[in-house]
Amino acid sequence: MKRFLIFGGAGSFLLWILLSIAKPMDTRTARGAAVKTLDNLVKECLYKKVIKEPNPKFLLPILANYKFTPINGNCDGDEYNLIRANSDDLSKYPSFSYDVITNVKTCFHDGPIKKLYGCSARRNGEW
């Protein structure tokens, strides 16, 4: 019985520590992860183009609250020449895009305020 109480108490304490560490990603962290991931994809693609890799592609990242396009990982972007981090909920998280031709970074959202987590405007914002 004493062993159960000792291990049960230690197990509860360990569970409490793990739950206090494992917090859900807040909106600032989600936005930062999306921007950093998109920026890394662009750098990876630029590098592959510099070394003249034929048909350069990137691996599609998996990130909470975001989907990346083009889904085939084409470094030339989608039909609009964009590599994008598309938000699952535009009222909470902005979407971000990078134009592979012009090198322009834009963003948009449907949040309650003009500027939202690094996106300067609801439409055609900068990041």
N, C-alpha and C positions, 0 to 999 in steps of 0.2 A: 504494500500500500504506500509506503514511504517513497519507493522508487517512482511510482506513478505520479505522486505529487511533485517530486523533484523534476522529473522529465516533463510533466504537464506544465508546470510553471515555466520551465526553460523554453518549452515549445511555444507557449503563449507569448513570452517575451520576444522570442525570435520572430514570430508572426507579427507582433506589434511593430517591431523594427522594420520588417520588410514592407508592411503596409504604409508606414510613415515615409519610407523612401520612394515607393512606387506611386507617385502622384500623377494624375492625368496631365497631359501636355496642355499648358495654357495657350491663349491665342498669340501671345508674343513669341513663345517658343515655336509654335506651329508655323507662324509667318517666317521666323528666322530660319527654320529648317527648310521651308520651301524655297526661300531666296538663295540660301547657301547651296542647296541641292541643284537648283536651276543654274546657278553660277558655275558650279562644278561641271555640269553637263556641257555648258558652253565652252569652258576651258578644255575639256576632254575632246570635244569636237574640233576646236581650233587646232589643238595639237595634232590630231589625226589628219587634218587637212594640210598642215605644215609638212608632215612627213609623207604626204601624198598617198595615204592609205586609200585604196580603191573602195568606193561606196562606204564611207565612214558611218558607223552607227554607234549608238550608246545603249547600254542596258537600261531598260525602263525601271526607274526606282519605285519603291513602294513606300509611301509616306502617308500617315494618318491625315485625313482632311484634304488631301490633294491627289489629283491624277495628272500624270505627265503625258504630253503629246509632242510629236507624233508617236502613235502607239507602236510603229515599226522601228522607232529609235533612229530614224534618218537624221543625220547631222545637217542636212540641207533644210530641215524644218518641214512644216506641213505645207498645204497648198498656198498659204500666205507667207511662207518663208519664216515661220515662227516656231520656236521651241517654247512650250508653255507648261506652267504649273497651274492647273485649273482647280479652283476651290470647290469643295463639295457644298459649301454653304457661304454664299457671297455676302450674307448679312453679318457673318462673323469673321470670315477670312478673305482677303483680297486674292484675286487671280493675278499671276505675273507672266509676262512674256518677253522673249528676246527675239528680235529680228536679225536673222543671220546675214542678211544683205546690208542693212543700214547700221547694224549694231545698236539700235535703239531699244531701250528697256522701257516697257509700259506696264501699267497695272490698272485694275478696276475693281469695284466692289459695290455692294448695295447696303452698306452700313449706315447707321443713323447720323454719322458726322461726315464732313468732307474728307478729312484725312483719317486713314485707318491703318494702323500697324505697318507703317513704312510705305504705304501707297498714298501719294499726295493728293489724289482726287478720286471722285467716284467714277469718272470716265477719263480715259487717256492720261492717267496719272503717271508719275515717275517713281521709280524705286531705287 
